[in-house]
Amino acid sequence: MLALADGERHGYAIAREIDAVTKGAVRMGPGTLYGTLQRLVASALVEPSHAPHRSGDDPRRRYYRLTARGRSTLKTEIGRLATVVSVARRRHVLDTPRPEAV
C-alpha cells in the first residue's frame, strides 16, 4: 500500500517502486504482486483506477490507487511500526553489535 501512497500506479510500476525503496531486498514476482493486489481490492483497501490511460501507455495496463480506508489503514500500520521501532531503539536492539570480549 505504501507504493500507492503518493498516487496511482500500474502493477509493474508498483513492483519497481518496492524494489527501489527496499534496495532490492524485497522483490515481488507477478503472482505475488497481483495476488496481493486482488486481496487488497477485495478488502476495499485498494481499488482499480478508472482514470484514462496516459498517452502512449499500453491500454491493457491496470492502474490501482488507495481508497480512503486503505489510506487510513496504512497510517495506522505506519504508527504501529513506528512504535515497535521506538521500543527496539530504547532496548538497544538496533545498536551495532559489539565484538565479544576475548
ZIZIFEN-V604468 format. One record per run of one state. SS is the DSSP state (H for helix, E for strand, - for the rest). FROM is the first residue (numbers start at 1). TO is the last residue. If there is no record, write none. Layout:
ss=(SS,SS)
from=(FROM,FROM)
to=(TO,TO)
//
This chain:
ss=(-,H,-,E,H,-,H,-,E,-,E,-,H,-)
from=(1,2,5,9,11,22,30,43,46,49,63,67,68,91)
to=(1,4,8,10,21,29,42,45,48,62,66,67,90,102)
//
